[in-house]
Amino acid sequence: MSRVRVAALSMSIDGFCAGPRQSLEAPLGGGGLALHEWALATATFRRMFGESGGATDVDDHYAARSFDNVGAWILGRNMFGPVRGPWSEPAWNGWWGEEPPYHVPVFVLTHHARAPLAMRGGTTFHFVTDGIDAALARARQAAGGRDVRIGGGVASVRQYLQRRLIDEMHLAVTPVVLGAGESLFGGLDLLALGYRCVEHQATGRATHVVLQRA
């Protein structure tokens, strides 16, 4: 059965999934890159960037699991790129170069219409202007019974959480303090929304926590 999932979402000890002062040069904000050191060390993520080696440990298990059975993604516009407002020319085509790591349809939440963008490796970006429900309906259809992965950013994840539309969420809580940035859970009552911790495992780089909706 198709599920809506958040997976391999890195979070600091103080609850931020991106640091302050995000920019084109620092898309993860000040200190934000440190949140992802657990993932960048794994064999799974090294393969994504055409590199060999990497850890094949518990961290790698969670990294690999994050891609299992994913048939479509949903991204907020910030996750697609730094451009704000109407699309300019030449149009921004994403952070990832000519072959993004998704390899399935990706639905980008935006207020500004744009034609679908087909990239190498099977990724096609579809730009959705009529809200999170429309994006989810289109992603479910495109996934063909496989899971829909909400890739972020934080604002998009929070919208789906508030609507109780996320079935499962895997967080990698890293031993990093950011002090400020994008808070994932600020102002949200996860218990009232029906989420419970069903799995947790610590490594030297992160504590992996899995939440599920009752």
BALOBA-1460 file (C-alpha; in Angstrom, 3 decimals):
// residues 214
<rec num="1" residu="m" x="0.000" y="0.000" z="0.000"/>
<rec num="2" residu="s" x="1.292" y="3.448" z="-0.904"/>
<rec num="3" residu="r" x="2.507" y="5.551" z="2.024"/>
<rec num="4" residu="v" x="3.488" y="9.195" z="2.379"/>
<rec num="5" residu="r" x="6.944" y="9.344" z="3.951"/>
<rec num="6" residu="v" x="9.629" y="11.703" z="5.111"/>
<rec num="7" residu="a" x="12.998" y="9.938" z="5.202"/>
<rec num="8" residu="a" x="16.616" y="10.755" z="6.089"/>
<rec num="9" residu="l" x="15.634" y="14.228" z="7.280"/>
<rec num="10" residu="s" x="18.605" y="15.548" z="9.264"/>
<rec num="11" residu="m" x="17.885" y="17.616" z="12.369"/>
<rec num="12" residu="s" x="20.081" y="19.309" z="14.949"/>
<rec num="13" residu="i" x="19.760" y="18.556" z="18.657"/>
<rec num="14" residu="d" x="17.969" y="21.878" z="19.088"/>
<rec num="15" residu="g" x="15.400" y="21.032" z="16.429"/>
<rec num="16" residu="f" x="16.555" y="22.808" z="13.265"/>
<rec num="17" residu="c" x="16.740" y="21.179" z="9.828"/>
<rec num="18" residu="a" x="18.583" y="24.097" z="8.213"/>
<rec num="19" residu="g" x="20.764" y="26.813" z="9.640"/>
<rec num="20" residu="p" x="20.278" y="30.597" z="9.523"/>
<rec num="21" residu="r" x="21.287" y="32.845" z="6.608"/>
<rec num="22" residu="q" x="20.523" y="30.473" z="3.749"/>
<rec num="23" residu="s" x="21.864" y="31.666" z="0.407"/>
<rec num="24" residu="l" x="22.951" y="30.458" z="-3.010"/>
<rec num="25" residu="e" x="26.440" y="29.923" z="-1.619"/>
<rec num="26" residu="a" x="25.156" y="28.283" z="1.600"/>
<rec num="27" residu="p" x="21.825" y="26.603" z="0.715"/>
<rec num="28" residu="l" x="21.697" y="24.794" z="4.078"/>
<rec num="29" residu="g" x="22.402" y="27.968" z="6.062"/>
<rec num="30" residu="g" x="25.138" y="28.614" z="8.594"/>
<rec num="31" residu="g" x="26.352" y="25.283" z="9.990"/>
<rec num="32" residu="g" x="23.723" y="23.356" z="8.066"/>
<rec num="33" residu="l" x="26.135" y="21.134" z="6.165"/>
<rec num="34" residu="a" x="27.194" y="19.500" z="9.448"/>
<rec num="35" residu="l" x="23.682" y="18.060" z="9.782"/>
<rec num="36" residu="h" x="24.329" y="15.783" z="6.815"/>
<rec num="37" residu="e" x="27.761" y="14.395" z="7.649"/>
<rec num="38" residu="w" x="26.167" y="11.089" z="8.740"/>
<rec num="39" residu="a" x="24.651" y="10.641" z="5.266"/>
<rec num="40" residu="l" x="27.604" y="11.868" z="3.229"/>
<rec num="41" residu="a" x="29.786" y="9.184" z="4.839"/>
<rec num="42" residu="t" x="27.550" y="6.311" z="3.673"/>
<rec num="43" residu="a" x="28.045" y="4.093" z="0.649"/>
<rec num="44" residu="t" x="24.488" y="4.897" z="-0.467"/>
<rec num="45" residu="f" x="25.074" y="8.630" z="-0.746"/>
<rec num="46" residu="r" x="28.563" y="8.271" z="-2.206"/>
<rec num="47" residu="r" x="27.106" y="6.149" z="-5.026"/>
<rec num="48" residu="m" x="24.554" y="8.895" z="-5.712"/>
<rec num="49" residu="f" x="27.420" y="11.266" z="-6.506"/>
<rec num="50" residu="g" x="29.385" y="8.742" z="-8.570"/>
<rec num="51" residu="e" x="31.890" y="7.933" z="-5.832"/>
<rec num="52" residu="s" x="33.014" y="4.587" z="-4.450"/>
<rec num="53" residu="g" x="33.550" y="3.426" z="-0.883"/>
<rec num="54" residu="g" x="31.669" y="4.739" z="2.105"/>
<rec num="55" residu="a" x="30.287" y="3.171" z="5.255"/>
<rec num="56" residu="t" x="27.966" y="0.164" z="5.075"/>
<rec num="57" residu="d" x="26.812" y="0.400" z="8.684"/>
<rec num="58" residu="v" x="23.580" y="1.365" z="10.452"/>
<rec num="59" residu="d" x="23.694" y="4.873" z="8.979"/>
<rec num="60" residu="d" x="23.924" y="3.361" z="5.513"/>
<rec num="61" residu="h" x="20.977" y="1.064" z="6.297"/>
<rec num="62" residu="y" x="18.781" y="4.100" z="6.980"/>
<rec num="63" residu="a" x="20.154" y="5.983" z="3.976"/>
<rec num="64" residu="a" x="19.379" y="3.070" z="1.646"/>
<rec num="65" residu="r" x="15.976" y="2.503" z="3.252"/>
<rec num="66" residu="s" x="15.034" y="6.112" z="2.530"/>
<rec num="67" residu="f" x="14.940" y="5.306" z="-1.213"/>
<rec num="68" residu="d" x="13.110" y="1.984" z="-0.940"/>
<rec num="69" residu="n" x="9.821" y="1.781" z="-2.847"/>
<rec num="70" residu="v" x="9.708" y="5.519" z="-3.639"/>
<rec num="71" residu="g" x="7.655" y="6.190" z="-6.763"/>
<rec num="72" residu="a" x="7.403" y="9.994" z="-6.588"/>
<rec num="73" residu="w" x="8.687" y="12.949" z="-4.565"/>
<rec num="74" residu="i" x="7.232" y="16.251" z="-3.404"/>
<rec num="75" residu="l" x="9.546" y="19.225" z="-2.847"/>
<rec num="76" residu="g" x="9.028" y="22.762" z="-1.698"/>
<rec num="77" residu="r" x="10.348" y="25.401" z="-4.045"/>
<rec num="78" residu="n" x="13.268" y="26.170" z="-1.726"/>
<rec num="79" residu="m" x="14.415" y="22.573" z="-2.072"/>
<rec num="80" residu="f" x="14.378" y="22.931" z="-5.852"/>
<rec num="81" residu="g" x="16.434" y="26.097" z="-5.892"/>
<rec num="82" residu="p" x="17.084" y="29.600" z="-4.527"/>
<rec num="83" residu="v" x="15.006" y="31.521" z="-7.096"/>
<rec num="84" residu="r" x="12.053" y="33.447" z="-5.669"/>
<rec num="85" residu="g" x="9.076" y="34.990" z="-7.434"/>
<rec num="86" residu="p" x="8.383" y="34.455" z="-11.151"/>
<rec num="87" residu="w" x="10.756" y="32.143" z="-12.993"/>
<rec num="88" residu="s" x="13.520" y="34.096" z="-14.700"/>
<rec num="89" residu="e" x="15.479" y="33.284" z="-17.845"/>
<rec num="90" residu="p" x="17.600" y="31.306" z="-18.095"/>
<rec num="91" residu="a" x="15.425" y="29.255" z="-15.765"/>
<rec num="92" residu="w" x="16.946" y="27.564" z="-12.734"/>
<rec num="93" residu="n" x="16.959" y="23.778" z="-13.215"/>
<rec num="94" residu="g" x="17.687" y="22.603" z="-9.672"/>
<rec num="95" residu="w" x="20.649" y="22.219" z="-7.351"/>
<rec num="96" residu="w" x="21.774" y="18.877" z="-8.753"/>
<rec num="97" residu="g" x="23.083" y="19.401" z="-12.279"/>
<rec num="98" residu="e" x="21.789" y="17.583" z="-15.350"/>
<rec num="99" residu="e" x="21.076" y="14.269" z="-13.576"/>
<rec num="100" residu="p" x="19.254" y="14.764" z="-10.240"/>
<rec num="101" residu="p" x="19.231" y="11.900" z="-7.719"/>
<rec num="102" residu="y" x="15.459" y="11.254" z="-7.817"/>
<rec num="103" residu="h" x="14.949" y="9.154" z="-10.998"/>
<rec num="104" residu="v" x="11.152" y="9.370" z="-10.640"/>
<rec num="105" residu="p" x="8.580" y="12.181" z="-11.059"/>
<rec num="106" residu="v" x="9.064" y="15.110" z="-8.652"/>
<rec num="107" residu="f" x="6.297" y="17.590" z="-7.824"/>
<rec num="108" residu="v" x="7.529" y="21.050" z="-6.815"/>
<rec num="109" residu="l" x="5.235" y="23.305" z="-4.768"/>
<rec num="110" residu="t" x="5.264" y="26.833" z="-6.169"/>
<rec num="111" residu="h" x="3.059" y="29.890" z="-6.727"/>
<rec num="112" residu="h" x="4.402" y="30.417" z="-10.246"/>
<rec num="113" residu="a" x="3.528" y="28.173" z="-13.174"/>
<rec num="114" residu="r" x="6.222" y="26.525" z="-15.232"/>
<rec num="115" residu="a" x="6.260" y="23.762" z="-17.849"/>
<rec num="116" residu="p" x="7.478" y="20.310" z="-16.742"/>
<rec num="117" residu="l" x="11.236" y="19.892" z="-16.804"/>
<rec num="118" residu="a" x="12.632" y="16.527" z="-17.932"/>
<rec num="119" residu="m" x="16.172" y="15.753" z="-16.779"/>
<rec num="120" residu="r" x="18.598" y="12.908" z="-17.356"/>
<rec num="121" residu="g" x="18.141" y="9.684" z="-15.393"/>
<rec num="122" residu="g" x="14.339" y="9.596" z="-15.371"/>
<rec num="123" residu="t" x="13.637" y="12.672" z="-13.215"/>
<rec num="124" residu="t" x="10.887" y="15.004" z="-14.417"/>
<rec num="125" residu="f" x="9.996" y="18.051" z="-12.327"/>
<rec num="126" residu="h" x="6.335" y="19.070" z="-12.359"/>
<rec num="127" residu="f" x="5.517" y="22.503" z="-10.929"/>
<rec num="128" residu="v" x="2.292" y="22.524" z="-8.904"/>
<rec num="129" residu="t" x="0.550" y="25.844" z="-8.230"/>
<rec num="130" residu="d" x="-2.694" y="24.651" z="-6.610"/>
<rec num="131" residu="g" x="-1.461" y="23.518" z="-3.198"/>
<rec num="132" residu="i" x="-0.283" y="20.540" z="-1.190"/>
<rec num="133" residu="d" x="-3.401" y="18.419" z="-1.725"/>
<rec num="134" residu="a" x="-3.151" y="18.712" z="-5.484"/>
<rec num="135" residu="a" x="0.564" y="17.892" z="-5.365"/>
<rec num="136" residu="l" x="-0.101" y="14.809" z="-3.244"/>
<rec num="137" residu="a" x="-2.894" y="13.588" z="-5.522"/>
<rec num="138" residu="r" x="-0.667" y="13.924" z="-8.578"/>
<rec num="139" residu="a" x="2.286" y="12.305" z="-6.804"/>
<rec num="140" residu="r" x="0.171" y="9.328" z="-5.693"/>
<rec num="141" residu="q" x="-1.017" y="8.799" z="-9.230"/>
<rec num="142" residu="a" x="2.510" y="9.046" z="-10.626"/>
<rec num="143" residu="a" x="3.881" y="6.700" z="-7.952"/>
<rec num="144" residu="g" x="1.672" y="3.878" z="-9.212"/>
<rec num="145" residu="g" x="1.174" y="2.254" z="-5.804"/>
<rec num="146" residu="r" x="4.660" y="2.968" z="-4.522"/>
<rec num="147" residu="d" x="5.419" y="5.473" z="-1.768"/>
<rec num="148" residu="v" x="5.429" y="9.253" z="-2.045"/>
<rec num="149" residu="r" x="8.413" y="10.863" z="-0.331"/>
<rec num="150" residu="i" x="8.169" y="14.419" z="0.990"/>
<rec num="151" residu="g" x="11.688" y="15.712" z="0.501"/>
<rec num="152" residu="g" x="11.360" y="19.076" z="2.247"/>
<rec num="153" residu="g" x="12.082" y="21.761" z="2.955"/>
<rec num="154" residu="v" x="10.896" y="22.288" z="6.478"/>
<rec num="155" residu="a" x="7.888" y="24.463" z="5.579"/>
<rec num="156" residu="s" x="6.545" y="21.790" z="3.226"/>
<rec num="157" residu="v" x="7.028" y="18.987" z="5.750"/>
<rec num="158" residu="r" x="5.260" y="21.052" z="8.409"/>
<rec num="159" residu="q" x="2.262" y="21.646" z="6.137"/>
<rec num="160" residu="y" x="1.828" y="17.935" z="5.514"/>
<rec num="161" residu="l" x="2.349" y="17.142" z="9.204"/>
<rec num="162" residu="q" x="-0.287" y="19.644" z="10.287"/>
<rec num="163" residu="r" x="-2.762" y="17.941" z="7.968"/>
<rec num="164" residu="r" x="-1.808" y="14.476" z="9.288"/>
<rec num="165" residu="l" x="-0.941" y="13.437" z="5.737"/>
<rec num="166" residu="i" x="2.464" y="11.932" z="6.562"/>
<rec num="167" residu="d" x="2.323" y="8.243" z="7.498"/>
<rec num="168" residu="e" x="5.953" y="7.807" z="8.537"/>
<rec num="169" residu="m" x="8.878" y="10.112" z="9.250"/>
<rec num="170" residu="h" x="12.519" y="9.126" z="9.714"/>
<rec num="171" residu="l" x="14.702" y="11.743" z="11.393"/>
<rec num="172" residu="a" x="18.469" y="11.610" z="11.774"/>
<rec num="173" residu="v" x="19.155" y="13.685" z="14.889"/>
<rec num="174" residu="t" x="22.765" y="14.819" z="14.694"/>
<rec num="175" residu="p" x="25.082" y="15.965" z="17.528"/>
<rec num="176" residu="v" x="25.055" y="19.536" z="16.247"/>
<rec num="177" residu="v" x="23.663" y="22.709" z="17.839"/>
<rec num="178" residu="l" x="22.643" y="25.424" z="15.345"/>
<rec num="179" residu="g" x="20.985" y="27.936" z="17.667"/>
<rec num="180" residu="a" x="18.684" y="29.245" z="14.938"/>
<rec num="181" residu="g" x="17.328" y="28.316" z="11.538"/>
<rec num="182" residu="e" x="14.282" y="26.403" z="10.317"/>
<rec num="183" residu="s" x="12.536" y="24.644" z="13.208"/>
<rec num="184" residu="l" x="10.763" y="21.417" z="12.310"/>
<rec num="185" residu="f" x="8.448" y="20.962" z="15.290"/>
<rec num="186" residu="g" x="8.093" y="24.481" z="16.739"/>
<rec num="187" residu="g" x="4.423" y="25.029" z="17.627"/>
<rec num="188" residu="l" x="3.345" y="21.521" z="16.579"/>
<rec num="189" residu="d" x="1.772" y="19.020" z="19.009"/>
<rec num="190" residu="l" x="2.867" y="15.675" z="17.579"/>
<rec num="191" residu="l" x="0.893" y="13.706" z="20.181"/>
<rec num="192" residu="a" x="-2.311" y="15.515" z="19.309"/>
<rec num="193" residu="l" x="-1.591" y="14.911" z="15.627"/>
<rec num="194" residu="g" x="-1.316" y="11.180" z="16.362"/>
<rec num="195" residu="y" x="2.424" y="10.591" z="15.913"/>
<rec num="196" residu="r" x="4.395" y="8.136" z="18.030"/>
<rec num="197" residu="c" x="8.008" y="6.989" z="18.069"/>
<rec num="198" residu="v" x="8.135" y="3.392" z="16.843"/>
<rec num="199" residu="e" x="11.890" y="2.941" z="16.291"/>
<rec num="200" residu="h" x="15.175" y="4.502" z="17.384"/>
<rec num="201" residu="q" x="18.811" y="3.574" z="16.972"/>
<rec num="202" residu="a" x="21.955" y="5.549" z="17.757"/>
<rec num="203" residu="t" x="25.279" y="5.547" z="15.925"/>
<rec num="204" residu="g" x="28.408" y="7.643" z="16.286"/>
<rec num="205" residu="r" x="27.069" y="10.209" z="13.806"/>
<rec num="206" residu="a" x="23.295" y="10.345" z="14.414"/>
<rec num="207" residu="t" x="20.343" y="8.996" z="16.345"/>
<rec num="208" residu="h" x="17.796" y="7.596" z="13.928"/>
<rec num="209" residu="v" x="14.201" y="8.070" z="15.027"/>
<rec num="210" residu="v" x="11.121" y="6.818" z="13.178"/>
<rec num="211" residu="l" x="7.694" y="8.330" z="13.885"/>
<rec num="212" residu="q" x="4.444" y="6.878" z="12.612"/>
<rec num="213" residu="r" x="0.906" y="8.217" z="12.547"/>
<rec num="214" residu="a" x="-1.654" y="6.118" z="14.405"/>
